[in-house]
Amino acid sequence: MRQLGLGRQFGSLAPRLDGAFRADGVFAHDRLRFVDFVDDVEDLLEDVARQEGGDKEAADGFEEYVLQHYRG
């Protein structure tokens, strides 16, 4: 992210999502509930929108969309 010039926006992303995925890239359901993970990602997107001077409402539908499409 830093190489793309997005370090400021996403600098706190890795620590906040640490442990959400196993080394093989599979979501770690035994460590974190998927709905909690999606809620955290939506919060991060809203933070990025605020930092960029955008509208946080643009990220508001993220959680609902993901849960509708990937909840199983």
N, CA and C of each residue as an Amber inpcrd file, in Angstrom:
protein
   216
   0.8220000  -1.1860000   0.0000000   0.0000000   0.0000000   0.0000000
   0.8730000   1.2610000   0.0000000   1.9560000   1.1760000   0.7250000
   2.8470000   2.3340000   0.7970000   3.4170000   2.6570000  -0.5780000
   3.7700000   1.6260000  -1.3500000   4.3360000   1.8390000  -2.6810000
   3.3280000   2.4890000  -3.6220000   2.0500000   2.2810000  -3.3780000
   1.0120000   2.8750000  -4.2060000   0.6240000   4.2740000  -3.7420000
   1.2860000   4.7410000  -2.6670000   0.9700000   6.0580000  -2.1360000
  -0.2430000   6.0540000  -1.2210000  -0.6150000   4.8840000  -0.7390000
  -1.7970000   4.7540000   0.1080000  -1.4470000   4.4360000   1.5550000
  -0.1880000   4.6050000   1.9180000   0.2480000   4.2910000   3.2760000
  -0.4780000   5.0830000   4.3430000  -0.7450000   6.3490000   4.0770000
  -1.4300000   7.1940000   5.0640000  -2.8310000   6.6660000   5.3490000
  -3.5460000   6.2870000   4.3060000  -4.9100000   5.8150000   4.4710000
  -4.9780000   4.4140000   5.0770000  -4.0550000   3.5600000   4.6670000
  -4.1460000   2.1630000   5.0500000  -3.0670000   1.7250000   6.0450000
  -2.3730000   2.6670000   6.6260000  -1.3180000   2.3280000   7.5690000
  -1.7980000   1.5330000   8.7570000  -3.0250000   1.7740000   9.1940000
  -3.5390000   1.0550000  10.3500000  -4.3380000  -0.1860000   9.9540000
  -4.4320000  -0.4640000   8.6760000  -5.2460000  -1.5800000   8.2130000
  -4.7130000  -2.9280000   8.6930000  -3.4510000  -3.2080000   8.4690000
  -2.8990000  -4.5170000   8.8170000  -3.0590000  -4.8520000  10.3000000
  -2.7190000  -3.9550000  11.2210000  -2.8960000  -4.3100000  12.6350000
  -4.3550000  -4.5670000  13.0140000  -5.2670000  -3.8350000  12.4170000
  -6.6810000  -4.0030000  12.7530000  -7.2590000  -5.2900000  12.1840000
  -6.6760000  -5.7830000  11.1160000  -7.1670000  -7.0100000  10.4930000
  -6.2760000  -8.2140000  10.7770000  -5.2540000  -8.0070000  11.5760000
  -4.3190000  -9.0800000  11.9130000  -5.0770000 -10.2530000  12.5350000
  -4.8180000 -11.4130000  12.0430000  -5.4590000 -12.6020000  12.5660000
  -6.7390000 -12.9770000  11.8540000  -7.2110000 -12.1420000  10.9310000
  -8.4560000 -12.4430000  10.2250000  -8.2680000 -13.5510000   9.1870000
  -7.0420000 -13.7080000   8.7040000  -6.7690000 -14.7270000   7.6950000
  -5.6100000 -15.6050000   8.1380000  -5.6790000 -16.8680000   7.7720000
  -4.5810000 -17.7910000   8.0470000  -3.4710000 -17.5550000   7.0270000
  -2.3500000 -18.1890000   7.2390000  -1.2060000 -18.0320000   6.3370000
  -1.5440000 -18.4290000   4.9010000  -2.5000000 -19.3530000   4.7420000
  -2.8740000 -19.7880000   3.3900000  -3.9120000 -18.8760000   2.7420000
  -4.3070000 -17.7950000   3.4260000  -5.2380000 -16.8290000   2.8800000
  -6.7040000 -17.1150000   3.1580000  -6.9890000 -18.2010000   3.8570000
  -8.3690000 -18.5650000   4.1850000  -8.8100000 -17.7700000   5.4060000
 -10.0460000 -17.2640000   5.3790000 -10.5730000 -16.5150000   6.5170000
 -10.6000000 -17.4040000   7.7480000 -10.1540000 -16.8700000   8.8690000
 -10.0340000 -17.6280000  10.1260000 -11.3250000 -17.5140000  10.9360000
 -12.3230000 -18.3000000  10.5690000 -13.6250000 -18.2560000  11.2430000
 -13.5210000 -18.6150000  12.7220000 -12.5240000 -19.4020000  13.0790000
 -12.3740000 -19.7980000  14.4730000 -11.7560000 -18.6880000  15.3370000
 -11.2400000 -17.6490000  14.7120000 -10.6330000 -16.5290000  15.4480000
 -11.4970000 -15.2780000  15.4610000 -12.3450000 -15.1230000  14.4470000
 -13.0960000 -13.8820000  14.2810000 -14.3890000 -14.1790000  13.5360000
 -15.4760000 -13.6410000  14.0400000 -16.7470000 -13.8080000  13.3350000
 -16.7120000 -12.9870000  12.0460000 -17.2360000 -13.5680000  10.9680000
 -17.2210000 -12.8940000   9.6680000 -17.9640000 -11.5640000   9.7320000
 -19.0970000 -11.5220000  10.4210000 -19.8670000 -10.2720000  10.5000000
 -19.0700000  -9.1800000  11.2180000 -18.2710000  -9.5500000  12.2040000
 -17.4260000  -8.5640000  12.8950000 -16.3230000  -8.0560000  11.9700000
 -15.7440000  -8.9660000  11.1830000 -14.7160000  -8.5990000  10.2230000
 -15.2580000  -7.6100000   9.1980000 -16.4300000  -7.9100000   8.6510000
 -17.0350000  -7.0440000   7.6390000 -17.3620000  -5.6740000   8.2380000
 -17.8530000  -5.6490000   9.4560000 -18.1510000  -4.3820000  10.1340000
 -16.8760000  -3.5540000  10.3120000 -15.7810000  -4.2060000  10.6960000
 -14.5030000  -3.4990000  10.8490000 -14.0160000  -2.9230000   9.5200000
 -14.1610000  -3.6910000   8.4510000 -13.7310000  -3.2130000   7.1290000
 -14.5810000  -2.0170000   6.7040000 -15.8840000  -2.0660000   6.9570000
 -16.7300000  -0.9230000   6.6190000 -16.2990000   0.3160000   7.4020000
 -15.9740000   0.1540000   8.6820000 -15.4850000   1.2770000   9.4800000
 -14.2000000   1.8490000   8.8960000 -13.3000000   0.9580000   8.4610000
 -12.0530000   1.4150000   7.8430000 -12.3260000   2.1850000   6.5570000
 -13.2480000   1.6990000   5.7420000 -13.5810000   2.3970000   4.5040000
 -14.1770000   3.7770000   4.7860000 -14.9920000   3.8730000   5.8180000
 -15.5560000   5.1670000   6.1930000 -14.4550000   6.1190000   6.6550000
 -13.4840000   5.5910000   7.4050000 -12.3430000   6.4130000   7.8370000
 -11.5680000   6.9400000   6.6470000 -11.3330000   6.0820000   5.6570000
 -10.6030000   6.4870000   4.4520000 -11.3890000   7.5620000   3.7060000
 -12.7000000   7.3810000   3.6010000 -13.5370000   8.3770000   2.9160000
 -13.4350000   9.7300000   3.6130000 -13.4590000   9.7320000   4.9450000
 -13.3330000  10.9970000   5.6900000 -11.9650000  11.6370000   5.4570000
 -10.9040000  10.8200000   5.4920000  -9.5450000  11.3360000   5.2990000
  -9.3800000  11.9510000   3.9130000 -10.0430000  11.3770000   2.9520000
  -9.9240000  11.8580000   1.5770000 -10.9030000  12.9770000   1.2660000
 -11.6670000  13.3940000   2.2680000 -12.6130000  14.4680000   2.0710000
 -13.8670000  14.0300000   1.3470000 -14.0750000  12.7260000   1.3100000
 -15.2530000  12.1940000   0.6320000 -16.4140000  11.9880000   1.5870000
 -17.4080000  11.3730000   1.0710000 -18.6300000  11.1330000   1.8150000
 -18.5930000   9.7340000   2.4120000 -18.6760000   9.6390000   3.7360000
 -18.6220000   8.3340000   4.3820000 -19.8220000   7.4780000   4.0090000
 -20.8770000   8.1070000   3.5400000 -22.0700000   7.3740000   3.1280000
 -21.7640000   6.4410000   1.9590000 -20.7200000   6.7360000   1.2090000
 -20.3530000   5.8960000   0.0750000 -19.9640000   4.4950000   0.5260000
 -19.4780000   4.3610000   1.7380000 -19.0640000   3.0610000   2.2600000
 -20.1510000   2.3820000   3.0760000 -21.2380000   3.0740000   3.3450000
 -22.2640000   2.5350000   4.2260000 -22.9080000   1.2450000   3.7350000
 -23.0140000   1.0560000   2.4520000 -23.6570000  -0.1430000   1.9360000
 -22.7430000  -1.3570000   1.8720000 -21.4720000  -1.1810000   2.1880000
 -20.4960000  -2.2680000   2.0600000 -20.8890000  -3.4800000   2.8910000
 -21.1650000  -3.2650000   4.1630000 -21.4640000  -4.3790000   5.0650000
 -22.6920000  -5.1570000   4.5870000 -23.7510000  -4.4550000   4.2750000
 -24.9690000  -5.1140000   3.8180000 -24.7210000  -5.9010000   2.5320000
 -24.0000000  -5.3060000   1.5860000 -23.7050000  -5.9720000   0.3220000
 -22.9270000  -7.2640000   0.5470000 -21.8640000  -7.1880000   1.3310000
 -21.0140000  -8.3620000   1.5460000 -21.7970000  -9.4550000   2.2610000
 -22.5470000  -9.0890000   3.2870000 -23.2780000 -10.1090000   4.0200000
 -24.3570000 -10.7570000   3.1640000 -24.9840000 -10.0150000   2.2930000
 -25.9980000 -10.5890000   1.4100000 -25.3770000 -11.5580000   0.4000000
 -24.1860000 -11.2400000  -0.0610000 -23.5890000 -12.0370000  -1.1360000
 -22.6830000 -13.1700000  -0.6630000 -22.1340000 -13.0710000   0.5440000
 -21.1390000 -14.0470000   0.9580000 -21.4540000 -14.7730000   2.2590000
 -22.5840000 -14.5120000   2.8260000 -22.8940000 -15.0940000   4.1370000
 -23.1390000 -16.5910000   4.0820000 -23.6610000 -17.1190000   3.0570000
 -23.8460000 -18.5670000   2.9390000 -24.8870000 -19.1700000   3.8290000
